[in-house]
């Protein structure tokens, strides 16, 4: 097989991998758009969106790929040809530990969501019945401001194509176009009996990628719209809770005036 056909095969394989990721992206964001509801998970607050959890898989895979390439180069550089196998095994063991630690770290970050309305509401409800100080109420309001900022960074319909997620979804079309270019160059350099059918089949690559990208963007907009309604209700509850805590913090201690007056009276009687 000539070099152009090898390149075309590699590009086609990369496109197939991208399509698989697109299918997972569309499926998870579709589920997010259909399952948007108020959740209150005891203990650690689980992240609400499946799509965010899904993308942990390719991130860990890219991390493993990068470490694998680094292991290969480090083996040639530090251990030489003679001790290459021993050195590669040693570096591979280190790489496995790094990938495992990195994967667990990414999973822990992605599976929990500390800066969210649901997490803040749970923290406030756990303090119900207590008298919060003014500084504690201010700290909760600072957390609310962080949750507001995070919510504002979500996708908005007015700039849906400018978000990072949409840019990556549309970039998959470029990979499909590269398939056409690679196959066309391979056919021109070394024609085969199936050249015409391969060129026609390659045309479907960017079309299929564009369809999945459009579906991903469409369901992502629907998901964000549904979740904004959920977040709005949660934020209203948080505001009511904070206002009740603020009113309680401004009130005097029950019976404090009477106790002070009584203490002053006793003090005057003792001085007479």
RAPE-V938360 format. One record per helix or strand of 3 or more residues. SS is the DSSP state (hx for helix, st for strand). FROM is the first residue (numbers start at 0). LEN is the number of residues. If there is no record, write none. Layout:
BEGIN
SS:FROM:LEN, SS:FROM:LEN
END
This chain:
BEGIN
hx:2:32, hx:49:30, hx:83:28, hx:116:10, hx:133:19, hx:156:6, hx:163:26, hx:194:56, hx:255:16
END
